[in-house]
Amino acid sequence: MEKCCQLIERQKYSEALKSLIQILKNEINAPKLNTIHFIHLILSQSQRYKQVQIKILELLSPELNQEEKYFNLAFDLINLYIDQNNYASAKSKLKQLRRYIQKVENNLVFMYMIEQMEILLSHKQKNINQKKQLETYGELSKQERTLNYFEYDGMPVYLIPVRWLNKWKSYVTETPIQSNSDCLNIENELDTLTNLLKIQIDVEIEEQVIHPGPINGFILIYVMQQIDLDLFEPKKHTNYFIKENLREGIDYIKVGFKIYEYLKKIYGGFDVKRMIVEHSQTQIRYVDLILRQIQFIFFPADYPIEVRVITANNKDFISDLSQKVMRIFKFQNKLRWWKFINLEEQNKFMQKKNQQFLNGYLLEKSTLIEEINFTNSDIFICEVKVNKDWDLSNKENKEMQYQLENTSIISQNNYDFNPLNVRRESYRYYMAYDSIDEEDNHEQTIKSGLTGLQNLGNTCFMNAAIQCLSNTYEFTEFVLSKEFQNQLNKQNPLGTKGLLASTYCDLMKSMWFGSDSSISPYQLKRVIDKFAPQFYGYGQHDSHEFLSYLLDGLHEDLNRVLKKPTVKDIEITNESDLEASQIFWNNYLLRNQSQIQELMVGQYKSTIICPNCQRVSKSFDPFMSLSLPIPSYTLLHISLYFIYSHESTPLKIQLNIKSDQDLNQISQELSKVLDINEDQMNFVLIKDHLVIQRIQKYSNVKQLFQNDGQLFVFQVEKEYYSLEEDQIHVEFYFCSGRENFNQKNKIVTFPRQCIVTKTNQISYLYYQIYKQFRSHFMLILEEGSHFLKENIKLDQISQKIPESQEEFIQEFKLYSEVPFQLFYNGKQLSIDSQEDIESFHTKLLYIHVILNPLITRQDINNLKFQKCKDFVIEQNRQQRNGQYSLEDCLRQFAKQEILEKGDEWYCMNCKTHVQAAKQMEIYKAPQVLIIHLKRFRSAYNKSNNNYNYFITQGAQQKITAMVNFSKTLDLNNYVLSKVNDNDSIDYTYDLYGVENHLGGLGGGHYTTYAYNSIIKQWVEYNDSSVRLMKSDIESEAAYLLFYRRKSSVQQNI
């Protein structure tokens, strides 16, 4: 199971699922919760596998000491039932869950949530005009924007699942939801799983329009068993945690009170509520989304001591905690709160009876929760005054007040409490490692850099970067030297008055000369929060962006230039690269001289050429890290639907095509795997069931991403652009027949296509359309239909498929009601008409197929017009998971590119912006080289979002391709000063640090592998955990690489 955890974190879903299926086979009669949990975790990455998720979760059975996990998985199953509008199964499962939970100890939280779910399912929904709902929603949204609702401190904010809002938008606009094109590349494994479970998956191109049901906020929360419930109405929303890694605009949207209450009155719902708060100093308002987990014990207390858990907002005071405890436990006594000075003192206190002294701090009533340095490992003391005097005091027998050294800083809205993933520690697997810390060794030893950093809440991005920088001995020795203090620049307006550098220095002293196995980087976090508000709070951030800020901040705090001169822009004319680079470098040194600059700053060469006048512009700019593209960035992920000309189920196909290729490459791939001629394929983009563009095969594949539509490929007798003189292209649209033909007729599915000749009659159109409609229509007849004449049985129709137009006419006569009628330009076409199609005088014929009004909306759903199945092209899986070398990335970085529209360069000669040719190269490389692998790229595709005004634009995808890197890097052939200008430096580097990003965008976690120069071994740093490594440091997770030149002198810290 540990191997599966690792594969999931690295997004190797196919391999993980393959292993899990093998485990499931062995457990099929009694699957374990962990097996179900991890399979569910993989499938939940996509909206496409709900049927399989339901089947997997239906295998649930309780396990001893796993009540919390079982409850949350059971709630996930109920949520899936609700999403499918299967309320009978949801209620049945909820009753079953209630019976089980009633037998569980400490079940108050569970029972409370079950009661809330029962209220949700019992709501009687109001019948309000759909158009009116949409108008009111728009008006209320406008009011929110006009009033700047989210700028008011103390106002409530409600989270609505994007999934529910999509269904609601679909319902009130009667527009189907476009199915997601996300692909986990698990289709083969999914086939094995569905065979094991004995189910068949119905994949649909679009979801049918269905009632959205109640606003099911339960899908956004995680229920924690140990929380003590606060039933005070204004605080009920603090009884549950929001699931980890949910993304605004992708998983939920935030709305104000009026919008939520309006929708809730109609549909009912479970409130996922949070509050807008204002920071006391900056007056910045933000939504305090993530609750803090407060673990505490009562004093005095019986032994063994019971740890209690309550929740708090970041803006709560200690006095608020006291009020909350008094409400929950019905106390009248006075309370006060203590915090241990460290975890060691905490453990000592917890292990002894009847203690009255502790080594800790008394917390002031006015202290904010966000101002306290604590993690999920910390346990507070809530002292209850039972006598005239307080019983508890610190070891020095005097009160120590917990005072903050610096001003408080603004808070964002995230905290890394991780209840969803069964605690982050349980996901870590160290089978191949030896722990540095020995539990039985109580001697105080200097850690020499083998010190973990406690996770303060989603601060792994910071911890991992600091560990790499800590093991940069060239800089760390300087920080720990007397010279460091002499070079502090407290006057630099671009710095932090020396606060960042001084706090970093204190942290390094604790990490290299302290004896604790792990320490808190809280003070450094607070300074960074103050001067870099983009990192404030407890949200996850990009570690490279953080490292860039940290290096720049340290550089400015240590800048030896006390008064920066103003420098002029440089214009290079006829100077050589050597001369030009020196001019730029000297210009840079006029304002920048520090230890960071000497160790870590290199120099780019940028060349831009105007395509009109051929003017060449060169510049030589500094860099602190080298950002390299991964070659897979040039692959475009194409999602398409292939529609057969006969009754076969349409295919959903995922392809990876190089960005410089045209659609011929796609048609070649399809022809090869489907055995269909390339000239029998029509490529079109479809939106809202209408063809918005016909694409010729010589068009570049990038065109697919520049237009708003989904790619469909239709099999036809002849592609549209190659029709013979006597051929006519027919496009027909199935429409609901609730009214006579008019503009209100709703198209219910994507169009179908066929080719006819001019001499064909209208009856032939009926025949061609019926051939594609017949298999769908049979699904209605099987349910029992009055479309058949009284003496006709279904077998007489279903057993024989018409093979000619004459047989079709004979079968059509067996119906008491015709299934559909054809219209052209609003005029009905008779099946008995002898009129030739040539009479329409067009090469492109649009036909509306108006379904019989007796076919209800539910019947239309049963027709399964949108049904399709996934089709995997194996070669694309291999291409997607290709491997590259670091040299491949370096070559990709140095390739010349043409600037795209919107990113043009202004040519001084032409006096206009042009799409110039640009090339970036390394001119000089620093002593310490930090390489950033650009694993994240924009992935927003507006064609995938029907309602993109509330979907976050600019979403990203992670490139998980393996980049092979060696412990020795020869950069001599890539450094221009060496290649062209006889630079005497040997640019050969040794690897000493690797920062890894595990998992996806939202669910990512950072760790570090670093070479410790004291013990001369590779060490893994994972927040508080520090372990010697025995496994390979190369992996697909590598994100930042730290190299030092071989000529760098070894120093002893």
Solvent accessible surface area in square Angstrom, and as a share of the most:
residue,aa,sasa,rsa
1,M,77,0.35
2,E,77,0.35
3,K,135,0.57
4,C,3,0.02
5,C,7,0.04
6,Q,61,0.27
7,L,17,0.09
8,I,15,0.08
9,E,21,0.10
10,R,45,0.16
11,Q,50,0.22
12,K,54,0.23
13,Y,25,0.10
14,S,21,0.13
15,E,87,0.39
16,A,0,0.00
17,L,0,0.00
18,K,139,0.59
19,S,33,0.21
20,L,0,0.00
21,I,5,0.03
22,Q,97,0.43
23,I,44,0.22
24,L,0,0.00
25,K,86,0.36
26,N,121,0.62
27,E,30,0.14
28,I,60,0.30
29,N,149,0.77
30,A,73,0.56
31,P,10,0.06
32,K,121,0.51
33,L,1,0.01
34,N,61,0.31
35,T,0,0.00
36,I,0,0.00
37,H,11,0.05
38,F,11,0.04
39,I,0,0.00
40,H,17,0.08
41,L,32,0.16
42,I,0,0.00
43,L,0,0.00
44,S,52,0.33
45,Q,85,0.38
46,S,6,0.04
47,Q,71,0.32
48,R,27,0.10
49,Y,2,0.01
50,K,27,0.12
51,Q,69,0.31
52,V,0,0.00
53,Q,8,0.04
54,I,25,0.13
55,K,66,0.28
56,I,0,0.00
57,L,0,0.00
58,E,83,0.37
59,L,47,0.24
60,L,15,0.07
61,S,47,0.31
62,P,61,0.38
63,E,58,0.26
64,L,154,0.77
65,N,119,0.61
66,Q,62,0.27
67,E,36,0.16
68,E,25,0.11
69,K,20,0.08
70,Y,2,0.01
71,F,0,0.00
72,N,16,0.08
73,L,6,0.03
74,A,0,0.00
75,F,7,0.03
76,D,24,0.12
77,L,2,0.01
78,I,0,0.00
79,N,8,0.04
80,L,15,0.07
81,Y,17,0.07
82,I,5,0.03
83,D,19,0.10
84,Q,76,0.34
85,N,45,0.23
86,N,58,0.30
87,Y,62,0.23
88,A,80,0.62
89,S,35,0.22
90,A,0,0.00
91,K,90,0.38
92,S,67,0.44
93,K,20,0.08
94,L,5,0.03
95,K,128,0.54
96,Q,81,0.36
97,L,0,0.00
98,R,60,0.22
99,R,141,0.52
100,Y,43,0.16
101,I,0,0.00
102,Q,101,0.45
103,K,173,0.73
104,V,19,0.11
105,E,152,0.68
106,N,80,0.41
107,N,29,0.15
108,L,125,0.62
109,V,3,0.02
110,F,0,0.00
111,M,28,0.13
112,Y,24,0.09
113,M,0,0.00
114,I,0,0.00
115,E,76,0.34
116,Q,42,0.19
117,M,0,0.00
118,E,61,0.27
119,I,110,0.56
120,L,6,0.03
121,L,20,0.10
122,S,76,0.49
123,H,67,0.30
124,K,181,0.77
125,Q,70,0.31
126,K,116,0.49
127,N,156,0.80
128,I,57,0.29
129,N,99,0.51
130,Q,48,0.21
131,K,141,0.60
132,K,106,0.45
133,Q,4,0.02
134,L,61,0.30
135,E,83,0.37
136,T,21,0.12
137,Y,19,0.07
138,G,36,0.35
139,E,100,0.45
140,L,23,0.11
141,S,18,0.12
142,K,131,0.56
143,Q,77,0.34
144,E,25,0.11
145,R,163,0.59
146,T,101,0.59
147,L,107,0.53
148,N,90,0.46
149,Y,24,0.09
150,F,63,0.26
151,E,91,0.41
152,Y,123,0.47
153,D,81,0.42
154,G,42,0.41
155,M,70,0.31
156,P,24,0.15
157,V,0,0.00
158,Y,12,0.05
159,L,1,0.01
160,I,0,0.00
161,P,1,0.00
162,V,7,0.04
163,R,34,0.13
164,W,9,0.03
165,L,0,0.00
166,N,32,0.16
167,K,6,0.03
168,W,0,0.00
169,K,4,0.02
170,S,1,0.01
171,Y,38,0.14
172,V,11,0.06
173,T,44,0.26
174,E,50,0.22
175,T,34,0.20
176,P,14,0.09
177,I,17,0.09
178,Q,23,0.10
179,S,20,0.13
180,N,55,0.28
181,S,16,0.10
182,D,48,0.25
183,C,32,0.19
184,L,26,0.13
185,N,14,0.07
186,I,0,0.00
187,E,13,0.06
188,N,63,0.32
189,E,16,0.07
190,L,8,0.04
191,D,86,0.44
192,T,56,0.32
193,L,0,0.00
194,T,10,0.06
195,N,113,0.58
196,L,44,0.22
197,L,13,0.07
198,K,182,0.77
199,I,46,0.23
200,Q,139,0.62
201,I,35,0.18
202,D,41,0.21
203,V,16,0.09
204,E,46,0.21
205,I,1,0.00
206,E,11,0.05
207,E,44,0.20
208,Q,26,0.11
209,V,18,0.11
210,I,57,0.29
211,H,60,0.27
212,P,3,0.02
213,G,0,0.00
214,P,5,0.03
215,I,0,0.00
216,N,10,0.05
217,G,0,0.00
218,F,3,0.01
219,I,53,0.27
220,L,4,0.02
221,I,7,0.03
222,Y,12,0.05
223,V,2,0.01
224,M,7,0.03
225,Q,19,0.09
226,Q,91,0.41
227,I,7,0.03
228,D,20,0.10
229,L,25,0.13
230,D,2,0.01
231,L,106,0.53
232,F,98,0.41
233,E,121,0.54
234,P,70,0.44
235,K,59,0.25
236,K,60,0.25
237,H,13,0.06
238,T,4,0.02
239,N,1,0.01
240,Y,5,0.02
241,F,4,0.01
242,I,14,0.07
243,K,32,0.14
244,E,19,0.09
245,N,54,0.28
246,L,43,0.22
247,R,105,0.38
248,E,81,0.36
249,G,3,0.03
250,I,60,0.30
251,D,38,0.20
252,Y,11,0.04
253,I,17,0.09
254,K,44,0.19
255,V,5,0.03
256,G,0,0.00
257,F,92,0.38
258,K,119,0.50
259,I,4,0.02
260,Y,1,0.00
261,E,43,0.19
262,Y,45,0.17
263,L,0,0.00
264,K,58,0.24
265,K,121,0.51
266,I,3,0.01
267,Y,2,0.01
268,G,2,0.02
269,G,15,0.14
270,F,17,0.07
271,D,45,0.23
272,V,0,0.00
273,K,43,0.18
274,R,0,0.00
275,M,51,0.23
276,I,0,0.00
277,V,17,0.10
278,E,48,0.21
279,H,0,0.00
280,S,73,0.47
281,Q,93,0.41
282,T,62,0.36
283,Q,88,0.39
284,I,81,0.41
285,R,94,0.34
286,Y,18,0.07
287,V,8,0.04
288,D,0,0.00
289,L,8,0.04
290,I,25,0.13
291,L,1,0.00
292,R,1,0.01
293,Q,14,0.06
294,I,1,0.00
295,Q,33,0.15
296,F,0,0.00
297,I,1,0.01
298,F,32,0.13
299,F,21,0.09
300,P,65,0.41
301,A,54,0.42
302,D,127,0.66
303,Y,98,0.37
304,P,114,0.72
305,I,37,0.19
306,E,113,0.51
307,V,55,0.32
308,R,58,0.21
309,V,6,0.04
310,I,0,0.00
311,T,2,0.01
312,A,2,0.01
313,N,13,0.07
314,N,1,0.00
315,K,33,0.14
316,D,22,0.11
317,F,85,0.36
318,I,3,0.02
319,S,36,0.23
320,D,46,0.24
321,L,3,0.02
322,S,17,0.11
323,Q,100,0.45
324,K,13,0.06
325,V,0,0.00
326,M,64,0.29
327,R,74,0.27
328,I,32,0.16
329,F,46,0.19
330,K,161,0.68
331,F,51,0.21
332,Q,162,0.72
333,N,56,0.29
334,K,140,0.59
335,L,14,0.07
336,R,28,0.10
337,W,1,0.00
338,W,0,0.00
339,K,18,0.07
340,F,3,0.01
341,I,68,0.34
342,N,63,0.33
343,L,55,0.27
344,E,83,0.37
345,E,24,0.11
346,Q,10,0.04
347,N,76,0.39
348,K,90,0.38
349,F,10,0.04
350,M,40,0.18
351,Q,130,0.58
352,K,121,0.51
353,K,126,0.53
354,N,144,0.74
355,Q,42,0.19
356,Q,93,0.41
357,F,100,0.42
358,L,3,0.02
359,N,36,0.19
360,G,1,0.01
361,Y,53,0.20
362,L,20,0.10
363,L,7,0.03
364,E,69,0.31
365,K,141,0.60
366,S,84,0.54
367,T,12,0.07
368,L,13,0.07
369,I,1,0.00
370,E,12,0.05
371,E,26,0.12
372,I,2,0.01
373,N,36,0.18
374,F,4,0.02
375,T,10,0.06
376,N,55,0.28
377,S,63,0.40
378,D,16,0.08
379,I,23,0.12
380,F,4,0.02
381,I,0,0.00
382,C,0,0.00
383,E,1,0.01
384,V,15,0.09
385,K,53,0.22
386,V,81,0.46
387,N,90,0.46
388,K,180,0.76
389,D,99,0.51
390,W,74,0.26
391,D,42,0.22
392,L,3,0.01
393,S,22,0.14
394,N,0,0.00
395,K,109,0.46
396,E,103,0.46
397,N,109,0.56
398,K,130,0.55
399,E,96,0.43
400,M,60,0.27
401,Q,84,0.37
402,Y,30,0.11
403,Q,129,0.57
404,L,52,0.26
405,E,139,0.62
406,N,46,0.24
407,T,63,0.37
408,S,12,0.08
409,I,14,0.07
410,I,9,0.05
411,S,3,0.02
412,Q,62,0.28
413,N,32,0.16
414,N,50,0.26
415,Y,8,0.03
416,D,13,0.06
417,F,11,0.05
418,N,8,0.04
419,P,0,0.00
420,L,40,0.20
421,N,26,0.13
422,V,47,0.27
423,R,94,0.34
424,R,31,0.11
425,E,139,0.62
426,S,67,0.43
427,Y,10,0.04
428,R,30,0.11
429,Y,38,0.15
430,Y,44,0.17
431,M,159,0.71
432,A,48,0.37
433,Y,37,0.14
434,D,65,0.34
435,S,51,0.33
436,I,41,0.21
437,D,56,0.29
438,E,115,0.52
439,E,161,0.72
440,D,133,0.69
441,N,80,0.41
442,H,157,0.70
443,E,132,0.59
444,Q,127,0.56
445,T,65,0.38
446,I,114,0.58
447,K,28,0.12
448,S,27,0.17
449,G,0,0.00
450,L,19,0.09
451,T,0,0.00
452,G,0,0.00
453,L,0,0.00
454,Q,27,0.12
455,N,31,0.16
456,L,3,0.01
457,G,3,0.03
458,N,19,0.10
459,T,0,0.00
460,C,1,0.00
461,F,2,0.01
462,M,1,0.00
463,N,3,0.01
464,A,4,0.03
465,A,0,0.00
466,I,0,0.00
467,Q,3,0.01
468,C,0,0.00
469,L,0,0.00
470,S,0,0.00
471,N,3,0.01
472,T,0,0.00
473,Y,9,0.04
474,E,4,0.02
475,F,0,0.00
476,T,0,0.00
477,E,48,0.22
478,F,18,0.08
479,V,1,0.01
480,L,33,0.17
481,S,43,0.28
482,K,181,0.77
483,E,82,0.37
484,F,1,0.00
485,Q,98,0.44
486,N,116,0.59
487,Q,31,0.14
488,L,28,0.14
489,N,4,0.02
490,K,112,0.47
491,Q,138,0.61
492,N,4,0.02
493,P,115,0.72
494,L,107,0.53
495,G,14,0.13
496,T,5,0.03
497,K,110,0.47
498,G,2,0.02
499,L,63,0.31
500,L,0,0.00
501,A,0,0.00
502,S,33,0.21
503,T,18,0.11
504,Y,1,0.00
505,C,3,0.02
506,D,85,0.44
507,L,12,0.06
508,M,0,0.00
509,K,89,0.38
510,S,46,0.29
511,M,0,0.00
512,W,4,0.01
513,F,106,0.44
514,G,22,0.21
515,S,42,0.27
516,D,67,0.35
517,S,48,0.31
518,S,19,0.12
519,I,22,0.11
520,S,34,0.22
521,P,1,0.01
522,Y,6,0.02
523,Q,65,0.29
524,L,2,0.01
525,K,7,0.03
526,R,13,0.05
527,V,4,0.03
528,I,1,0.00
529,D,10,0.05
530,K,83,0.35
531,F,70,0.29
532,A,2,0.01
533,P,63,0.40
534,Q,102,0.45
535,F,8,0.03
536,Y,13,0.05
537,G,3,0.03
538,Y,18,0.07
539,G,5,0.05
540,Q,52,0.23
541,H,43,0.19
542,D,32,0.17
543,S,0,0.00
544,H,25,0.11
545,E,106,0.48
546,F,1,0.00
547,L,2,0.01
548,S,47,0.30
549,Y,42,0.16
550,L,0,0.00
551,L,1,0.01
552,D,67,0.35
553,G,6,0.06
554,L,1,0.01
555,H,3,0.01
556,E,14,0.06
557,D,0,0.00
558,L,0,0.00
559,N,1,0.00
560,R,91,0.33
561,V,21,0.12
562,L,131,0.65
563,K,180,0.76
564,K,47,0.20
565,P,55,0.35
566,T,134,0.78
567,V,47,0.27
568,K,178,0.76
569,D,146,0.76
570,I,44,0.23
571,E,115,0.52
572,I,18,0.09
573,T,99,0.57
574,N,148,0.76
575,E,54,0.24
576,S,57,0.37
577,D,28,0.14
578,L,95,0.47
579,E,92,0.41
580,A,0,0.00
581,S,4,0.03
582,Q,84,0.37
583,I,71,0.36
584,F,28,0.11
585,W,32,0.11
586,N,75,0.39
587,N,34,0.17
588,Y,39,0.15
589,L,45,0.22
590,L,93,0.46
591,R,71,0.26
592,N,20,0.10
593,Q,67,0.30
594,S,0,0.00
595,Q,34,0.15
596,I,0,0.00
597,Q,15,0.07
598,E,89,0.40
599,L,10,0.05
600,M,1,0.00
601,V,10,0.06
602,G,1,0.01
603,Q,1,0.01
604,Y,31,0.12
605,K,24,0.10
606,S,10,0.07
607,T,20,0.12
608,I,24,0.12
609,I,49,0.25
610,C,0,0.00
611,P,70,0.44
612,N,101,0.52
613,C,52,0.31
614,Q,111,0.50
615,R,44,0.16
616,V,78,0.45
617,S,31,0.20
618,K,47,0.20
619,S,31,0.20
620,F,2,0.01
621,D,63,0.33
622,P,56,0.35
623,F,14,0.06
624,M,37,0.16
625,S,19,0.12
626,L,0,0.00
627,S,32,0.21
628,L,0,0.00
629,P,27,0.17
630,I,0,0.00
631,P,21,0.13
632,S,14,0.09
633,Y,119,0.45
634,T,49,0.28
635,L,18,0.09
636,L,33,0.16
637,H,52,0.23
638,I,5,0.03
639,S,16,0.10
640,L,0,0.00
641,Y,1,0.00
642,F,0,0.00
643,I,7,0.04
644,Y,38,0.15
645,S,45,0.29
646,H,96,0.43
647,E,64,0.29
648,S,48,0.31
649,T,43,0.25
650,P,16,0.10
651,L,3,0.01
652,K,2,0.01
653,I,0,0.00
654,Q,16,0.07
655,L,0,0.00
656,N,11,0.06
657,I,4,0.02
658,K,99,0.42
659,S,22,0.14
660,D,116,0.60
661,Q,53,0.23
662,D,45,0.23
663,L,0,0.00
664,N,49,0.25
665,Q,51,0.23
666,I,0,0.00
667,S,0,0.00
668,Q,86,0.38
669,E,15,0.07
670,L,0,0.00
671,S,27,0.17
672,K,137,0.58
673,V,53,0.31
674,L,24,0.12
675,D,134,0.69
676,I,16,0.08
677,N,94,0.48
678,E,64,0.29
679,D,64,0.33
680,Q,50,0.22
681,M,0,0.00
682,N,8,0.04
683,F,6,0.03
684,V,3,0.01
685,L,1,0.01
686,I,8,0.04
687,K,79,0.34
688,D,74,0.38
689,H,6,0.03
690,L,84,0.42
691,V,28,0.16
692,I,82,0.42
693,Q,53,0.24
694,R,44,0.16
695,I,6,0.03
696,Q,63,0.28
697,K,23,0.10
698,Y,152,0.58
699,S,15,0.09
700,N,58,0.30
701,V,0,0.00
702,K,88,0.37
703,Q,46,0.20
704,L,13,0.07
705,F,79,0.33
706,Q,128,0.57
707,N,40,0.21
708,D,40,0.21
709,G,6,0.06
710,Q,11,0.05
711,L,6,0.03
712,F,5,0.02
713,V,0,0.00
714,F,4,0.02
715,Q,29,0.13
716,V,5,0.03
717,E,109,0.49
718,K,50,0.21
719,E,27,0.12
720,Y,56,0.21
721,Y,102,0.39
722,S,47,0.31
723,L,32,0.16
724,E,92,0.41
725,E,140,0.63
726,D,72,0.38
727,Q,16,0.07
728,I,2,0.01
729,H,1,0.00
730,V,0,0.00
731,E,0,0.00
732,F,0,0.00
733,Y,9,0.04
734,F,1,0.01
735,C,1,0.01
736,S,2,0.01
737,G,2,0.02
738,R,111,0.41
739,E,74,0.33
740,N,133,0.68
741,F,47,0.20
742,N,63,0.32
743,Q,177,0.78
744,K,148,0.63
745,N,16,0.08
746,K,83,0.35
747,I,39,0.20
748,V,16,0.09
749,T,0,0.00
750,F,1,0.01
751,P,0,0.00
752,R,9,0.03
753,Q,5,0.02
754,C,11,0.06
755,I,14,0.07
756,V,3,0.02
757,T,46,0.27
758,K,47,0.20
759,T,103,0.60
760,N,35,0.18
761,Q,63,0.28
762,I,2,0.01
763,S,10,0.07
764,Y,49,0.19
765,L,0,0.00
766,Y,6,0.02
767,Y,19,0.07
768,Q,23,0.10
769,I,0,0.00
770,Y,2,0.01
771,K,75,0.32
772,Q,19,0.08
773,F,0,0.00
774,R,10,0.04
775,S,41,0.27
776,H,31,0.14
777,F,0,0.00
778,M,15,0.07
779,L,60,0.30
780,I,9,0.05
781,L,7,0.04
782,E,108,0.49
783,E,133,0.60
784,G,62,0.59
785,S,30,0.20
786,H,119,0.53
787,F,4,0.02
788,L,29,0.14
789,K,89,0.38
790,E,183,0.82
791,N,123,0.63
792,I,24,0.12
793,K,150,0.64
794,L,46,0.23
795,D,83,0.43
796,Q,105,0.47
797,I,1,0.00
798,S,47,0.30
799,Q,147,0.65
800,K,129,0.55
801,I,97,0.49
802,P,12,0.08
803,E,144,0.64
804,S,39,0.25
805,Q,43,0.19
806,E,117,0.52
807,E,60,0.27
808,F,0,0.00
809,I,56,0.29
810,Q,113,0.50
811,E,13,0.06
812,F,14,0.06
813,K,119,0.50
814,L,47,0.24
815,Y,11,0.04
816,S,62,0.40
817,E,72,0.32
818,V,61,0.35
819,P,0,0.00
820,F,2,0.01
821,Q,68,0.30
822,L,0,0.00
823,F,24,0.10
824,Y,40,0.15
825,N,126,0.65
826,G,40,0.38
827,K,140,0.59
828,Q,87,0.39
829,L,8,0.04
830,S,57,0.37
831,I,43,0.22
832,D,110,0.57
833,S,26,0.17
834,Q,133,0.59
835,E,77,0.34
836,D,57,0.30
837,I,0,0.00
838,E,85,0.38
839,S,45,0.29
840,F,33,0.14
841,H,164,0.73
842,T,41,0.24
843,K,79,0.34
844,L,34,0.17
845,L,0,0.00
846,Y,94,0.36
847,I,0,0.00
848,H,50,0.22
849,V,0,0.00
850,I,16,0.08
851,L,1,0.01
852,N,15,0.08
853,P,91,0.57
854,L,77,0.38
855,I,4,0.02
856,T,73,0.42
857,R,87,0.32
858,Q,109,0.49
859,D,32,0.16
860,I,13,0.07
861,N,29,0.15
862,N,47,0.24
863,L,0,0.00
864,K,69,0.29
865,F,2,0.01
866,Q,0,0.00
867,K,52,0.22
868,C,1,0.00
869,K,109,0.46
870,D,36,0.18
871,F,61,0.26
872,V,37,0.21
873,I,8,0.04
874,E,80,0.36
875,Q,74,0.33
876,N,4,0.02
877,R,37,0.13
878,Q,129,0.57
879,Q,69,0.30
880,R,67,0.24
881,N,89,0.45
882,G,20,0.19
883,Q,124,0.55
884,Y,43,0.16
885,S,32,0.21
886,L,2,0.01
887,E,63,0.28
888,D,41,0.21
889,C,0,0.00
890,L,3,0.01
891,R,126,0.46
892,Q,40,0.18
893,F,27,0.11
894,A,30,0.24
895,K,121,0.51
896,Q,98,0.44
897,E,101,0.45
898,I,106,0.54
899,L,16,0.08
900,E,121,0.54
901,K,171,0.72
902,G,78,0.75
903,D,90,0.47
904,E,61,0.27
905,W,42,0.15
906,Y,87,0.33
907,C,0,0.00
908,M,106,0.47
909,N,95,0.49
910,C,44,0.26
911,K,134,0.57
912,T,60,0.35
913,H,115,0.51
914,V,10,0.06
915,Q,69,0.31
916,A,0,0.00
917,A,15,0.12
918,K,55,0.23
919,Q,52,0.23
920,M,49,0.22
921,E,33,0.15
922,I,5,0.03
923,Y,3,0.01
924,K,53,0.22
925,A,6,0.05
926,P,8,0.05
927,Q,44,0.20
928,V,0,0.00
929,L,1,0.01
930,I,1,0.01
931,I,0,0.00
932,H,21,0.09
933,L,0,0.00
934,K,89,0.38
935,R,0,0.00
936,F,40,0.17
937,R,52,0.19
938,S,77,0.50
939,A,28,0.22
940,Y,55,0.21
941,N,36,0.19
942,K,83,0.35
943,S,13,0.09
944,N,46,0.24
945,N,36,0.19
946,N,54,0.28
947,Y,23,0.09
948,N,43,0.22
949,Y,146,0.55
950,F,25,0.11
951,I,17,0.09
952,T,63,0.36
953,Q,109,0.48
954,G,47,0.46
955,A,32,0.25
956,Q,88,0.39
957,Q,79,0.35
958,K,30,0.13
959,I,13,0.07
960,T,48,0.28
961,A,4,0.03
962,M,26,0.12
963,V,0,0.00
964,N,52,0.27
965,F,10,0.04
966,S,64,0.41
967,K,106,0.45
968,T,66,0.38
969,L,4,0.02
970,D,78,0.40
971,L,0,0.00
972,N,27,0.14
973,N,125,0.64
974,Y,51,0.19
975,V,0,0.00
976,L,23,0.12
977,S,5,0.03
978,K,63,0.27
979,V,84,0.48
980,N,91,0.46
981,D,37,0.19
982,N,142,0.73
983,D,30,0.16
984,S,108,0.70
985,I,66,0.33
986,D,78,0.40
987,Y,1,0.01
988,T,19,0.11
989,Y,0,0.00
990,D,47,0.25
991,L,11,0.05
992,Y,2,0.01
993,G,0,0.00
994,V,0,0.00
995,E,0,0.00
996,N,1,0.01
997,H,6,0.03
998,L,21,0.11
999,G,6,0.06
1000,G,13,0.13
1001,L,59,0.29
1002,G,22,0.21
1003,G,36,0.35
1004,G,2,0.02
1005,H,2,0.01
1006,Y,7,0.03
1007,T,4,0.02
1008,T,0,0.00
1009,Y,15,0.06
1010,A,0,0.00
1011,Y,67,0.26
1012,N,0,0.00
1013,S,9,0.06
1014,I,66,0.34
1015,I,58,0.30
1016,K,124,0.53
1017,Q,82,0.37
1018,W,34,0.12
1019,V,0,0.00
1020,E,11,0.05
1021,Y,3,0.01
1022,N,9,0.05
1023,D,20,0.11
1024,S,49,0.32
1025,S,31,0.20
1026,V,5,0.03
1027,R,60,0.22
1028,L,38,0.19
1029,M,20,0.09
1030,K,144,0.61
1031,S,51,0.33
1032,D,101,0.52
1033,I,9,0.04
1034,E,50,0.23
1035,S,5,0.03
1036,E,30,0.13
1037,A,3,0.02
1038,A,0,0.00
1039,Y,3,0.01
1040,L,0,0.00
1041,L,0,0.00
1042,F,1,0.00
1043,Y,0,0.00
1044,R,19,0.07
1045,R,33,0.12
1046,K,105,0.45
1047,S,78,0.50
1048,S,15,0.10
1049,V,111,0.64
1050,Q,86,0.38
1051,Q,55,0.25
1052,N,123,0.63
1053,I,42,0.21
